[in-house]
């Protein structure tokens, strides 16, 4: 049985919604970043972190507001 990875941070719920709303798939993001779909899923679900360079690429390519990566984390 596979151990579930511990969550490192809150899921990027707002980013997931923004991507889905534009019809952008995990595969699209994975191809952009040169990583696997599983890794994209892990990053969006909070078990791994995005590099800032990855966040920038996602925002620029898919017209995603950068603040969505920090939704809920900023007081």
PDB file of N, CA, C, O and CB in Angstrom:
ATOM      1  N   UNK A   1       0.830  -1.176   0.000  1.00  0.00           N
ATOM      2  CA  UNK A   1       0.000   0.000   0.000  1.00  0.00           C
ATOM      3  C   UNK A   1       0.883   1.250   0.000  1.00  0.00           C
ATOM      4  O   UNK A   1       1.855   1.336   0.751  1.00  0.00           O
ATOM      5  CB  UNK A   1      -0.949  -0.008   1.210  1.00  0.00           C
ATOM      6  N   UNK A   2       0.545   2.179  -0.817  1.00  0.00           N
ATOM      7  CA  UNK A   2       1.311   3.399  -0.988  1.00  0.00           C
ATOM      8  C   UNK A   2       0.967   4.405   0.113  1.00  0.00           C
ATOM      9  O   UNK A   2      -0.205   4.620   0.421  1.00  0.00           O
ATOM     10  CB  UNK A   2       1.048   4.005  -2.374  1.00  0.00           C
ATOM     11  N   UNK A   3       1.994   5.017   0.702  1.00  0.00           N
ATOM     12  CA  UNK A   3       1.761   6.049   1.711  1.00  0.00           C
ATOM     13  C   UNK A   3       1.358   7.343   1.033  1.00  0.00           C
ATOM     14  O   UNK A   3       1.947   7.741   0.028  1.00  0.00           O
ATOM     15  CB  UNK A   3       3.016   6.264   2.584  1.00  0.00           C
ATOM     16  N   UNK A   4       0.357   7.989   1.587  1.00  0.00           N
ATOM     17  CA  UNK A   4      -0.078   9.283   1.060  1.00  0.00           C
ATOM     18  C   UNK A   4       0.895  10.350   1.539  1.00  0.00           C
ATOM     19  O   UNK A   4       1.239  10.404   2.720  1.00  0.00           O
ATOM     20  CB  UNK A   4      -1.540   9.618   1.505  1.00  0.00           C
ATOM     21  N   UNK A   5       1.338  11.202   0.612  1.00  0.00           N
ATOM     22  CA  UNK A   5       2.249  12.281   0.970  1.00  0.00           C
ATOM     23  C   UNK A   5       1.562  13.275   1.882  1.00  0.00           C
ATOM     24  O   UNK A   5       0.382  13.584   1.712  1.00  0.00           O
ATOM     25  CB  UNK A   5       2.773  12.984  -0.279  1.00  0.00           C
ATOM     26  N   UNK A   6       2.312  13.772   2.854  1.00  0.00           N
ATOM     27  CA  UNK A   6       1.778  14.786   3.749  1.00  0.00           C
ATOM     28  C   UNK A   6       1.616  16.098   2.998  1.00  0.00           C
ATOM     29  O   UNK A   6       2.419  16.435   2.128  1.00  0.00           O
ATOM     30  CB  UNK A   6       2.691  14.972   4.977  1.00  0.00           C
ATOM     31  N   UNK A   7       0.587  16.818   3.339  1.00  0.00           N
ATOM     32  CA  UNK A   7       0.322  18.101   2.710  1.00  0.00           C
ATOM     33  C   UNK A   7       1.314  19.133   3.241  1.00  0.00           C
ATOM     34  O   UNK A   7       1.516  19.237   4.451  1.00  0.00           O
ATOM     35  CB  UNK A   7      -1.140  18.553   2.966  1.00  0.00           C
ATOM     36  N   UNK A   8       1.938  19.901   2.332  1.00  0.00           N
ATOM     37  CA  UNK A   8       2.919  20.907   2.704  1.00  0.00           C
ATOM     38  C   UNK A   8       2.288  22.280   2.853  1.00  0.00           C
ATOM     39  O   UNK A   8       2.747  23.095   3.654  1.00  0.00           O
ATOM     40  CB  UNK A   8       4.029  20.958   1.679  1.00  0.00           C
ATOM     41  N   UNK A   9       1.248  22.538   2.094  1.00  0.00           N
ATOM     42  CA  UNK A   9       0.569  23.827   2.129  1.00  0.00           C
ATOM     43  C   UNK A   9      -0.868  23.629   1.684  1.00  0.00           C
ATOM     44  O   UNK A   9      -1.232  22.559   1.197  1.00  0.00           O
ATOM     45  CB  UNK A   9       1.291  24.872   1.231  1.00  0.00           C
ATOM     46  N   UNK A  10      -1.678  24.656   1.849  1.00  0.00           N
ATOM     47  CA  UNK A  10      -3.076  24.572   1.412  1.00  0.00           C
ATOM     48  C   UNK A  10      -3.122  24.366  -0.098  1.00  0.00           C
ATOM     49  O   UNK A  10      -2.286  24.909  -0.820  1.00  0.00           O
ATOM     50  CB  UNK A  10      -3.867  25.855   1.814  1.00  0.00           C
ATOM     51  N   UNK A  11      -4.075  23.599  -0.579  1.00  0.00           N
ATOM     52  CA  UNK A  11      -4.207  23.414  -2.030  1.00  0.00           C
ATOM     53  C   UNK A  11      -4.427  24.751  -2.736  1.00  0.00           C
ATOM     54  O   UNK A  11      -4.980  25.691  -2.165  1.00  0.00           O
ATOM     55  CB  UNK A  11      -5.370  22.454  -2.347  1.00  0.00           C
ATOM     56  N   UNK A  12      -3.986  24.812  -3.974  1.00  0.00           N
ATOM     57  CA  UNK A  12      -4.171  26.010  -4.791  1.00  0.00           C
ATOM     58  C   UNK A  12      -5.554  25.958  -5.425  1.00  0.00           C
ATOM     59  O   UNK A  12      -5.681  25.856  -6.646  1.00  0.00           O
ATOM     60  CB  UNK A  12      -3.061  26.127  -5.882  1.00  0.00           C
ATOM     61  N   UNK A  13      -6.573  26.029  -4.607  1.00  0.00           N
ATOM     62  CA  UNK A  13      -7.954  25.902  -5.063  1.00  0.00           C
ATOM     63  C   UNK A  13      -8.316  26.965  -6.094  1.00  0.00           C
ATOM     64  O   UNK A  13      -8.926  26.653  -7.116  1.00  0.00           O
ATOM     65  CB  UNK A  13      -8.902  25.989  -3.883  1.00  0.00           C
ATOM     66  N   UNK A  14      -7.948  28.207  -5.838  1.00  0.00           N
ATOM     67  CA  UNK A  14      -8.279  29.292  -6.762  1.00  0.00           C
ATOM     68  C   UNK A  14      -7.566  29.121  -8.103  1.00  0.00           C
ATOM     69  O   UNK A  14      -8.134  29.419  -9.154  1.00  0.00           O
ATOM     70  CB  UNK A  14      -7.913  30.641  -6.145  1.00  0.00           C
ATOM     71  N   UNK A  15      -6.341  28.650  -8.064  1.00  0.00           N
ATOM     72  CA  UNK A  15      -5.598  28.412  -9.307  1.00  0.00           C
ATOM     73  C   UNK A  15      -6.264  27.287 -10.086  1.00  0.00           C
ATOM     74  O   UNK A  15      -6.444  27.386 -11.300  1.00  0.00           O
ATOM     75  CB  UNK A  15      -4.108  28.064  -9.013  1.00  0.00           C
ATOM     76  N   UNK A  16      -6.631  26.214  -9.385  1.00  0.00           N
ATOM     77  CA  UNK A  16      -7.319  25.091 -10.047  1.00  0.00           C
ATOM     78  C   UNK A  16      -8.606  25.559 -10.715  1.00  0.00           C
ATOM     79  O   UNK A  16      -8.893  25.172 -11.848  1.00  0.00           O
ATOM     80  CB  UNK A  16      -7.631  23.971  -9.032  1.00  0.00           C
ATOM     81  N   UNK A  17      -9.377  26.382 -10.030  1.00  0.00           N
ATOM     82  CA  UNK A  17     -10.641  26.887 -10.583  1.00  0.00           C
ATOM     83  C   UNK A  17     -10.387  27.762 -11.804  1.00  0.00           C
ATOM     84  O   UNK A  17     -11.098  27.669 -12.805  1.00  0.00           O
ATOM     85  CB  UNK A  17     -11.418  27.681  -9.518  1.00  0.00           C
ATOM     86  N   UNK A  18      -9.366  28.614 -11.714  1.00  0.00           N
ATOM     87  CA  UNK A  18      -9.041  29.504 -12.838  1.00  0.00           C
ATOM     88  C   UNK A  18      -8.620  28.699 -14.062  1.00  0.00           C
ATOM     89  O   UNK A  18      -9.050  28.990 -15.178  1.00  0.00           O
ATOM     90  CB  UNK A  18      -7.922  30.487 -12.444  1.00  0.00           C
ATOM     91  N   UNK A  19      -7.784  27.693 -13.852  1.00  0.00           N
ATOM     92  CA  UNK A  19      -7.343  26.850 -14.970  1.00  0.00           C
ATOM     93  C   UNK A  19      -8.528  26.100 -15.576  1.00  0.00           C
ATOM     94  O   UNK A  19      -8.704  26.079 -16.795  1.00  0.00           O
ATOM     95  CB  UNK A  19      -6.262  25.848 -14.502  1.00  0.00           C
ATOM     96  N   UNK A  20      -9.335  25.489 -14.716  1.00  0.00           N
ATOM     97  CA  UNK A  20     -10.494  24.722 -15.199  1.00  0.00           C
ATOM     98  C   UNK A  20     -11.462  25.631 -15.948  1.00  0.00           C
ATOM     99  O   UNK A  20     -12.035  25.228 -16.961  1.00  0.00           O
ATOM    100  CB  UNK A  20     -11.219  24.029 -14.023  1.00  0.00           C
ATOM    101  N   UNK A  21     -11.646  26.843 -15.459  1.00  0.00           N
ATOM    102  CA  UNK A  21     -12.550  27.785 -16.094  1.00  0.00           C
ATOM    103  C   UNK A  21     -12.100  28.179 -17.493  1.00  0.00           C
ATOM    104  O   UNK A  21     -12.914  28.591 -18.320  1.00  0.00           O
ATOM    105  CB  UNK A  21     -12.684  29.011 -15.243  1.00  0.00           C
ATOM    106  N   UNK A  22     -10.814  28.052 -17.757  1.00  0.00           N
ATOM    107  CA  UNK A  22     -10.272  28.361 -19.077  1.00  0.00           C
ATOM    108  C   UNK A  22     -10.093  27.101 -19.920  1.00  0.00           C
ATOM    109  O   UNK A  22      -9.596  27.165 -21.044  1.00  0.00           O
ATOM    110  CB  UNK A  22      -8.939  29.088 -18.942  1.00  0.00           C
ATOM    111  N   UNK A  23     -10.502  25.950 -19.369  1.00  0.00           N
ATOM    112  CA  UNK A  23     -10.369  24.691 -20.101  1.00  0.00           C
ATOM    113  C   UNK A  23      -8.944  24.168 -20.163  1.00  0.00           C
ATOM    114  O   UNK A  23      -8.610  23.374 -21.043  1.00  0.00           O
ATOM    115  CB  UNK A  23     -10.887  24.860 -21.488  1.00  0.00           C
ATOM    116  N   UNK A  24      -8.105  24.608 -19.236  1.00  0.00           N
ATOM    117  CA  UNK A  24      -6.701  24.205 -19.204  1.00  0.00           C
ATOM    118  C   UNK A  24      -6.563  22.958 -18.342  1.00  0.00           C
ATOM    119  O   UNK A  24      -7.033  22.927 -17.204  1.00  0.00           O
ATOM    120  CB  UNK A  24      -5.800  25.353 -18.663  1.00  0.00           C
ATOM    121  N   UNK A  25      -5.925  21.940 -18.879  1.00  0.00           N
ATOM    122  CA  UNK A  25      -5.785  20.660 -18.188  1.00  0.00           C
ATOM    123  C   UNK A  25      -4.438  20.558 -17.465  1.00  0.00           C
ATOM    124  O   UNK A  25      -3.527  21.353 -17.694  1.00  0.00           O
ATOM    125  CB  UNK A  25      -5.936  19.506 -19.182  1.00  0.00           C
ATOM    126  N   UNK A  26      -4.342  19.561 -16.593  1.00  0.00           N
ATOM    127  CA  UNK A  26      -3.065  19.279 -15.937  1.00  0.00           C
ATOM    128  C   UNK A  26      -2.021  18.946 -16.988  1.00  0.00           C
ATOM    129  O   UNK A  26      -0.848  19.283 -16.822  1.00  0.00           O
ATOM    130  CB  UNK A  26      -3.205  18.117 -14.922  1.00  0.00           C
ATOM    131  N   UNK A  27      -2.425  18.295 -18.058  1.00  0.00           N
ATOM    132  CA  UNK A  27      -1.495  17.954 -19.141  1.00  0.00           C
ATOM    133  C   UNK A  27      -0.935  19.231 -19.772  1.00  0.00           C
ATOM    134  O   UNK A  27       0.261  19.312 -20.052  1.00  0.00           O
ATOM    135  CB  UNK A  27      -2.201  17.080 -20.218  1.00  0.00           C
ATOM    136  N   UNK A  28      -1.798  20.227 -19.997  1.00  0.00           N
ATOM    137  CA  UNK A  28      -1.346  21.500 -20.559  1.00  0.00           C
ATOM    138  C   UNK A  28      -0.275  22.141 -19.671  1.00  0.00           C
ATOM    139  O   UNK A  28       0.753  22.615 -20.155  1.00  0.00           O
ATOM    140  CB  UNK A  28      -2.538  22.462 -20.731  1.00  0.00           C
ATOM    141  N   UNK A  29      -0.536  22.144 -18.379  1.00  0.00           N
ATOM    142  CA  UNK A  29       0.406  22.737 -17.422  1.00  0.00           C
ATOM    143  C   UNK A  29       1.699  21.914 -17.384  1.00  0.00           C
ATOM    144  O   UNK A  29       2.795  22.473 -17.356  1.00  0.00           O
ATOM    145  CB  UNK A  29      -0.230  22.820 -16.000  1.00  0.00           C
ATOM    146  N   UNK A  30       1.564  20.599 -17.383  1.00  0.00           N
ATOM    147  CA  UNK A  30       2.730  19.712 -17.340  1.00  0.00           C
ATOM    148  C   UNK A  30       3.626  19.931 -18.556  1.00  0.00           C
ATOM    149  O   UNK A  30       4.848  19.998 -18.425  1.00  0.00           O
ATOM    150  CB  UNK A  30       2.284  18.242 -17.271  1.00  0.00           C
ATOM    151  N   UNK A  31       3.025  20.041 -19.725  1.00  0.00           N
ATOM    152  CA  UNK A  31       3.800  20.265 -20.946  1.00  0.00           C
ATOM    153  C   UNK A  31       4.522  21.612 -20.901  1.00  0.00           C
ATOM    154  O   UNK A  31       5.675  21.716 -21.317  1.00  0.00           O
ATOM    155  CB  UNK A  31       2.887  20.198 -22.177  1.00  0.00           C
ATOM    156  N   UNK A  32       3.845  22.631 -20.400  1.00  0.00           N
ATOM    157  CA  UNK A  32       4.451  23.952 -20.276  1.00  0.00           C
ATOM    158  C   UNK A  32       5.680  23.914 -19.365  1.00  0.00           C
ATOM    159  O   UNK A  32       6.715  24.507 -19.669  1.00  0.00           O
ATOM    160  CB  UNK A  32       3.426  24.955 -19.740  1.00  0.00           C
ATOM    161  N   UNK A  33       5.544  23.208 -18.245  1.00  0.00           N
ATOM    162  CA  UNK A  33       6.605  23.196 -17.232  1.00  0.00           C
ATOM    163  C   UNK A  33       7.636  22.091 -17.429  1.00  0.00           C
ATOM    164  O   UNK A  33       8.686  22.101 -16.785  1.00  0.00           O
ATOM    165  CB  UNK A  33       5.996  23.057 -15.873  1.00  0.00           C
ATOM    166  N   UNK A  34       7.346  21.133 -18.317  1.00  0.00           N
ATOM    167  CA  UNK A  34       8.276  20.028 -18.533  1.00  0.00           C
ATOM    168  C   UNK A  34       8.302  19.043 -17.377  1.00  0.00           C
ATOM    169  O   UNK A  34       9.346  18.478 -17.050  1.00  0.00           O
ATOM    170  CB  UNK A  34       9.659  20.563 -18.763  1.00  0.00           C
ATOM    171  N   UNK A  35       7.132  18.841 -16.755  1.00  0.00           N
ATOM    172  CA  UNK A  35       6.993  17.901 -15.642  1.00  0.00           C
ATOM    173  C   UNK A  35       5.812  16.978 -15.935  1.00  0.00           C
ATOM    174  O   UNK A  35       5.116  17.161 -16.934  1.00  0.00           O
ATOM    175  CB  UNK A  35       6.793  18.655 -14.279  1.00  0.00           C
ATOM    176  N   UNK A  36       5.584  16.001 -15.084  1.00  0.00           N
ATOM    177  CA  UNK A  36       4.484  15.070 -15.306  1.00  0.00           C
ATOM    178  C   UNK A  36       3.162  15.645 -14.796  1.00  0.00           C
ATOM    179  O   UNK A  36       3.136  16.563 -13.976  1.00  0.00           O
ATOM    180  CB  UNK A  36       4.777  13.733 -14.622  1.00  0.00           C
ATOM    181  N   UNK A  37       2.075  15.083 -15.301  1.00  0.00           N
ATOM    182  CA  UNK A  37       0.749  15.478 -14.821  1.00  0.00           C
ATOM    183  C   UNK A  37       0.606  15.179 -13.336  1.00  0.00           C
ATOM    184  O   UNK A  37      -0.029  15.940 -12.606  1.00  0.00           O
ATOM    185  CB  UNK A  37      -0.352  14.758 -15.615  1.00  0.00           C
ATOM    186  N   UNK A  38       1.188  14.082 -12.891  1.00  0.00           N
ATOM    187  CA  UNK A  38       1.130  13.721 -11.474  1.00  0.00           C
ATOM    188  C   UNK A  38       1.799  14.791 -10.621  1.00  0.00           C
ATOM    189  O   UNK A  38       1.295  15.147  -9.555  1.00  0.00           O
ATOM    190  CB  UNK A  38       1.798  12.356 -11.235  1.00  0.00           C
ATOM    191  N   UNK A  39       2.929  15.300 -11.089  1.00  0.00           N
ATOM    192  CA  UNK A  39       3.627  16.351 -10.349  1.00  0.00           C
ATOM    193  C   UNK A  39       2.789  17.621 -10.303  1.00  0.00           C
ATOM    194  O   UNK A  39       2.738  18.288  -9.269  1.00  0.00           O
ATOM    195  CB  UNK A  39       4.995  16.642 -10.984  1.00  0.00           C
ATOM    196  N   UNK A  40       2.137  17.965 -11.402  1.00  0.00           N
ATOM    197  CA  UNK A  40       1.243  19.128 -11.418  1.00  0.00           C
ATOM    198  C   UNK A  40       0.143  18.935 -10.380  1.00  0.00           C
ATOM    199  O   UNK A  40      -0.155  19.844  -9.606  1.00  0.00           O
ATOM    200  CB  UNK A  40       0.628  19.342 -12.836  1.00  0.00           C
ATOM    201  N   UNK A  41      -0.450  17.759 -10.368  1.00  0.00           N
ATOM    202  CA  UNK A  41      -1.521  17.466  -9.416  1.00  0.00           C
ATOM    203  C   UNK A  41      -1.012  17.596  -7.981  1.00  0.00           C
ATOM    204  O   UNK A  41      -1.691  18.176  -7.134  1.00  0.00           O
ATOM    205  CB  UNK A  41      -2.088  16.051  -9.656  1.00  0.00           C
ATOM    206  N   UNK A  42       0.175  17.062  -7.703  1.00  0.00           N
ATOM    207  CA  UNK A  42       0.744  17.147  -6.360  1.00  0.00           C
ATOM    208  C   UNK A  42       0.972  18.598  -5.948  1.00  0.00           C
ATOM    209  O   UNK A  42       0.712  18.974  -4.806  1.00  0.00           O
ATOM    210  CB  UNK A  42       2.060  16.370  -6.288  1.00  0.00           C
ATOM    211  N   UNK A  43       1.459  19.409  -6.884  1.00  0.00           N
ATOM    212  CA  UNK A  43       1.709  20.820  -6.578  1.00  0.00           C
ATOM    213  C   UNK A  43       0.400  21.558  -6.315  1.00  0.00           C
ATOM    214  O   UNK A  43       0.300  22.328  -5.360  1.00  0.00           O
ATOM    215  CB  UNK A  43       2.475  21.494  -7.732  1.00  0.00           C
ATOM    216  N   UNK A  44      -0.601  21.325  -7.158  1.00  0.00           N
ATOM    217  CA  UNK A  44      -1.885  22.006  -6.981  1.00  0.00           C
ATOM    218  C   UNK A  44      -2.625  21.544  -5.731  1.00  0.00           C
ATOM    219  O   UNK A  44      -3.396  22.304  -5.145  1.00  0.00           O
ATOM    220  CB  UNK A  44      -2.758  21.783  -8.198  1.00  0.00           C
ATOM    221  N   UNK A  45      -2.393  20.305  -5.326  1.00  0.00           N
ATOM    222  CA  UNK A  45      -3.085  19.770  -4.150  1.00  0.00           C
ATOM    223  C   UNK A  45      -2.342  20.004  -2.843  1.00  0.00           C
ATOM    224  O   UNK A  45      -2.828  19.631  -1.775  1.00  0.00           O
ATOM    225  CB  UNK A  45      -3.312  18.304  -4.327  1.00  0.00           C
ATOM    226  N   UNK A  46      -1.161  20.621  -2.922  1.00  0.00           N
ATOM    227  CA  UNK A  46      -0.464  21.008  -1.700  1.00  0.00           C
ATOM    228  C   UNK A  46       0.555  20.037  -1.170  1.00  0.00           C
ATOM    229  O   UNK A  46       1.068  20.247  -0.071  1.00  0.00           O
ATOM    230  CB  UNK A  46      -1.429  21.244  -0.667  1.00  0.00           C
ATOM    231  N   UNK A  47       0.876  18.982  -1.893  1.00  0.00           N
ATOM    232  CA  UNK A  47       1.876  18.036  -1.393  1.00  0.00           C
ATOM    233  C   UNK A  47       3.272  18.343  -1.912  1.00  0.00           C
ATOM    234  O   UNK A  47       4.243  17.708  -1.501  1.00  0.00           O
ATOM    235  CB  UNK A  47       1.492  16.623  -1.777  1.00  0.00           C
ATOM    236  N   UNK A  48       3.374  19.300  -2.801  1.00  0.00           N
ATOM    237  CA  UNK A  48       4.642  19.758  -3.352  1.00  0.00           C
ATOM    238  C   UNK A  48       4.497  21.249  -3.639  1.00  0.00           C
ATOM    239  O   UNK A  48       3.384  21.776  -3.661  1.00  0.00           O
ATOM    240  CB  UNK A  48       5.038  18.954  -4.651  1.00  0.00           C
ATOM    241  N   UNK A  49       5.605  21.917  -3.855  1.00  0.00           N
ATOM    242  CA  UNK A  49       5.567  23.366  -4.082  1.00  0.00           C
ATOM    243  C   UNK A  49       5.897  23.716  -5.528  1.00  0.00           C
ATOM    244  O   UNK A  49       6.659  23.011  -6.189  1.00  0.00           O
ATOM    245  CB  UNK A  49       6.541  24.075  -3.143  1.00  0.00           C
ATOM    246  N   UNK A  50       5.317  24.810  -6.012  1.00  0.00           N
ATOM    247  CA  UNK A  50       5.697  25.377  -7.297  1.00  0.00           C
ATOM    248  C   UNK A  50       6.928  26.249  -7.087  1.00  0.00           C
ATOM    249  O   UNK A  50       7.034  26.952  -6.082  1.00  0.00           O
ATOM    250  CB  UNK A  50       4.525  26.196  -7.927  1.00  0.00           C
ATOM    251  N   UNK A  51       7.845  26.203  -8.026  1.00  0.00           N
ATOM    252  CA  UNK A  51       8.922  27.180  -8.058  1.00  0.00           C
ATOM    253  C   UNK A  51       8.308  28.489  -8.545  1.00  0.00           C
ATOM    254  O   UNK A  51       7.309  28.482  -9.264  1.00  0.00           O
ATOM    255  CB  UNK A  51      10.118  26.711  -8.982  1.00  0.00           C
ATOM    256  N   UNK A  52       8.900  29.594  -8.159  1.00  0.00           N
ATOM    257  CA  UNK A  52       8.385  30.885  -8.607  1.00  0.00           C
ATOM    258  C   UNK A  52       8.426  30.959 -10.126  1.00  0.00           C
ATOM    259  O   UNK A  52       7.513  31.500 -10.749  1.00  0.00           O
ATOM    260  CB  UNK A  52       9.194  32.045  -7.987  1.00  0.00           C
ATOM    261  N   UNK A  53       9.470  30.424 -10.717  1.00  0.00           N
ATOM    262  CA  UNK A  53       9.580  30.435 -12.181  1.00  0.00           C
ATOM    263  C   UNK A  53       8.424  29.672 -12.828  1.00  0.00           C
ATOM    264  O   UNK A  53       7.967  30.044 -13.909  1.00  0.00           O
ATOM    265  CB  UNK A  53      10.921  29.825 -12.620  1.00  0.00           C
ATOM    266  N   UNK A  54       7.952  28.615 -12.178  1.00  0.00           N
ATOM    267  CA  UNK A  54       6.813  27.853 -12.693  1.00  0.00           C
ATOM    268  C   UNK A  54       5.531  28.670 -12.578  1.00  0.00           C
ATOM    269  O   UNK A  54       4.701  28.673 -13.487  1.00  0.00           O
ATOM    270  CB  UNK A  54       6.665  26.518 -11.937  1.00  0.00           C
ATOM    271  N   UNK A  55       5.380  29.362 -11.451  1.00  0.00           N
ATOM    272  CA  UNK A  55       4.206  30.219 -11.266  1.00  0.00           C
ATOM    273  C   UNK A  55       4.162  31.301 -12.339  1.00  0.00           C
ATOM    274  O   UNK A  55       3.105  31.583 -12.903  1.00  0.00           O
ATOM    275  CB  UNK A  55       4.215  30.860  -9.864  1.00  0.00           C
ATOM    276  N   UNK A  56       5.304  31.898 -12.613  1.00  0.00           N
ATOM    277  CA  UNK A  56       5.383  32.958 -13.626  1.00  0.00           C
ATOM    278  C   UNK A  56       4.985  32.407 -14.994  1.00  0.00           C
ATOM    279  O   UNK A  56       4.208  33.037 -15.711  1.00  0.00           O
ATOM    280  CB  UNK A  56       6.814  33.559 -13.681  1.00  0.00           C
ATOM    281  N   UNK A  57       5.506  31.247 -15.359  1.00  0.00           N
ATOM    282  CA  UNK A  57       5.168  30.646 -16.656  1.00  0.00           C
ATOM    283  C   UNK A  57       3.671  30.387 -16.775  1.00  0.00           C
ATOM    284  O   UNK A  57       3.066  30.679 -17.806  1.00  0.00           O
ATOM    285  CB  UNK A  57       5.940  29.335 -16.855  1.00  0.00           C
ATOM    286  N   UNK A  58       3.073  29.839 -15.717  1.00  0.00           N
ATOM    287  CA  UNK A  58       1.638  29.546 -15.720  1.00  0.00           C
ATOM    288  C   UNK A  58       0.839  30.835 -15.887  1.00  0.00           C
ATOM    289  O   UNK A  58      -0.084  30.899 -16.698  1.00  0.00           O
ATOM    290  CB  UNK A  58       1.224  28.819 -14.417  1.00  0.00           C
ATOM    291  N   UNK A  59       1.195  31.854 -15.121  1.00  0.00           N
ATOM    292  CA  UNK A  59       0.473  33.124 -15.174  1.00  0.00           C
ATOM    293  C   UNK A  59       0.585  33.772 -16.548  1.00  0.00           C
ATOM    294  O   UNK A  59      -0.406  34.258 -17.092  1.00  0.00           O
ATOM    295  CB  UNK A  59       1.000  34.077 -14.105  1.00  0.00           C
ATOM    296  N   UNK A  60       1.783  33.780 -17.104  1.00  0.00           N
ATOM    297  CA  UNK A  60       1.994  34.412 -18.406  1.00  0.00           C
ATOM    298  C   UNK A  60       1.313  33.646 -19.536  1.00  0.00           C
ATOM    299  O   UNK A  60       0.647  34.247 -20.379  1.00  0.00           O
ATOM    300  CB  UNK A  60       3.478  34.530 -18.690  1.00  0.00           C
ATOM    301  N   UNK A  61       1.476  32.338 -19.558  1.00  0.00           N
ATOM    302  CA  UNK A  61       0.939  31.523 -20.649  1.00  0.00           C
ATOM    303  C   UNK A  61      -0.587  31.464 -20.630  1.00  0.00           C
ATOM    304  O   UNK A  61      -1.230  31.555 -21.676  1.00  0.00           O
ATOM    305  CB  UNK A  61       1.505  30.116 -20.573  1.00  0.00           C
ATOM    306  N   UNK A  62      -1.160  31.313 -19.440  1.00  0.00           N
ATOM    307  CA  UNK A  62      -2.597  31.076 -19.333  1.00  0.00           C
ATOM    308  C   UNK A  62      -3.380  32.281 -18.807  1.00  0.00           C
ATOM    309  O   UNK A  62      -4.567  32.161 -18.506  1.00  0.00           O
ATOM    310  CB  UNK A  62      -2.842  29.899 -18.440  1.00  0.00           C
ATOM    311  N   UNK A  63      -2.733  33.426 -18.697  1.00  0.00           N
ATOM    312  CA  UNK A  63      -3.370  34.655 -18.198  1.00  0.00           C
ATOM    313  C   UNK A  63      -4.069  34.424 -16.853  1.00  0.00           C
ATOM    314  O   UNK A  63      -5.248  34.733 -16.676  1.00  0.00           O
ATOM    315  CB  UNK A  63      -4.383  35.181 -19.228  1.00  0.00           C
ATOM    316  N   UNK A  64      -3.306  33.878 -15.930  1.00  0.00           N
ATOM    317  CA  UNK A  64      -3.787  33.629 -14.563  1.00  0.00           C
ATOM    318  C   UNK A  64      -3.236  34.742 -13.672  1.00  0.00           C
ATOM    319  O   UNK A  64      -2.059  35.089 -13.771  1.00  0.00           O
ATOM    320  CB  UNK A  64      -3.343  32.197 -14.036  1.00  0.00           C
ATOM    321  N   UNK A  65      -4.059  35.289 -12.824  1.00  0.00           N
ATOM    322  CA  UNK A  65      -3.647  36.345 -11.900  1.00  0.00           C
ATOM    323  C   UNK A  65      -2.675  35.757 -10.865  1.00  0.00           C
ATOM    324  O   UNK A  65      -3.027  34.800 -10.176  1.00  0.00           O
ATOM    325  CB  UNK A  65      -4.893  36.988 -11.195  1.00  0.00           C
ATOM    326  N   UNK A  66      -1.457  36.311 -10.743  1.00  0.00           N
ATOM    327  CA  UNK A  66      -0.471  35.772  -9.795  1.00  0.00           C
ATOM    328  C   UNK A  66      -0.987  35.695  -8.352  1.00  0.00           C
ATOM    329  O   UNK A  66      -0.604  34.791  -7.610  1.00  0.00           O
ATOM    330  CB  UNK A  66       0.779  36.622  -9.829  1.00  0.00           C
ATOM    331  N   UNK A  67      -1.835  36.615  -7.957  1.00  0.00           N
ATOM    332  CA  UNK A  67      -2.351  36.634  -6.587  1.00  0.00           C
ATOM    333  C   UNK A  67      -3.111  35.352  -6.243  1.00  0.00           C
ATOM    334  O   UNK A  67      -3.251  35.018  -5.067  1.00  0.00           O
ATOM    335  CB  UNK A  67      -3.260  37.842  -6.389  1.00  0.00           C
ATOM    336  N   UNK A  68      -3.600  34.638  -7.246  1.00  0.00           N
ATOM    337  CA  UNK A  68      -4.340  33.399  -6.969  1.00  0.00           C
ATOM    338  C   UNK A  68      -3.460  32.346  -6.304  1.00  0.00           C
ATOM    339  O   UNK A  68      -3.965  31.481  -5.589  1.00  0.00           O
ATOM    340  CB  UNK A  68      -4.927  32.836  -8.261  1.00  0.00           C
ATOM    341  N   UNK A  69      -2.156  32.409  -6.532  1.00  0.00           N
ATOM    342  CA  UNK A  69      -1.241  31.463  -5.884  1.00  0.00           C
ATOM    343  C   UNK A  69      -1.124  31.733  -4.389  1.00  0.00           C
ATOM    344  O   UNK A  69      -0.637  30.892  -3.633  1.00  0.00           O
ATOM    345  CB  UNK A  69       0.141  31.532  -6.534  1.00  0.00           C
ATOM    346  N   UNK A  70      -1.574  32.914  -3.970  1.00  0.00           N
ATOM    347  CA  UNK A  70      -1.464  33.289  -2.566  1.00  0.00           C
ATOM    348  C   UNK A  70      -2.823  33.467  -1.909  1.00  0.00           C
ATOM    349  O   UNK A  70      -2.897  33.908  -0.762  1.00  0.00           O
ATOM    350  CB  UNK A  70      -0.664  34.560  -2.431  1.00  0.00           C
ATOM    351  N   UNK A  71      -3.885  33.137  -2.602  1.00  0.00           N
ATOM    352  CA  UNK A  71      -5.252  33.269  -2.054  1.00  0.00           C
ATOM    353  C   UNK A  71      -5.353  32.482  -0.750  1.00  0.00           C
ATOM    354  O   UNK A  71      -5.015  31.300  -0.695  1.00  0.00           O
ATOM    355  CB  UNK A  71      -6.326  32.763  -3.082  1.00  0.00           C
ATOM    356  N   UNK A  72      -5.817  33.149   0.282  1.00  0.00           N
ATOM    357  CA  UNK A  72      -5.980  32.491   1.575  1.00  0.00           C
ATOM    358  C   UNK A  72      -4.734  32.534   2.435  1.00  0.00           C
ATOM    359  O   UNK A  72      -4.811  32.300   3.641  1.00  0.00           O
ATOM    360  CB  UNK A  72      -6.384  31.073   1.372  1.00  0.00           C
ATOM    361  N   UNK A  73      -3.567  32.834   1.833  1.00  0.00           N
ATOM    362  CA  UNK A  73      -2.315  32.860   2.585  1.00  0.00           C
ATOM    363  C   UNK A  73      -1.916  34.254   3.045  1.00  0.00           C
ATOM    364  O   UNK A  73      -1.035  34.411   3.889  1.00  0.00           O
ATOM    365  CB  UNK A  73      -1.215  32.281   1.753  1.00  0.00           C
ATOM    366  N   UNK A  74      -2.571  35.262   2.483  1.00  0.00           N
ATOM    367  CA  UNK A  74      -2.208  36.642   2.790  1.00  0.00           C
ATOM    368  C   UNK A  74      -3.292  37.264   3.660  1.00  0.00           C
ATOM    369  O   UNK A  74      -4.477  37.204   3.331  1.00  0.00           O
ATOM    370  CB  UNK A  74      -2.003  37.469   1.489  1.00  0.00           C
ATOM    371  N   UNK A  75      -2.878  37.857   4.765  1.00  0.00           N
ATOM    372  CA  UNK A  75      -3.849  38.478   5.673  1.00  0.00           C
ATOM    373  C   UNK A  75      -4.229  39.858   5.199  1.00  0.00           C
ATOM    374  O   UNK A  75      -5.037  40.531   5.841  1.00  0.00           O
ATOM    375  CB  UNK A  75      -3.294  38.554   7.088  1.00  0.00           C
TER     376      UNK A  75
END
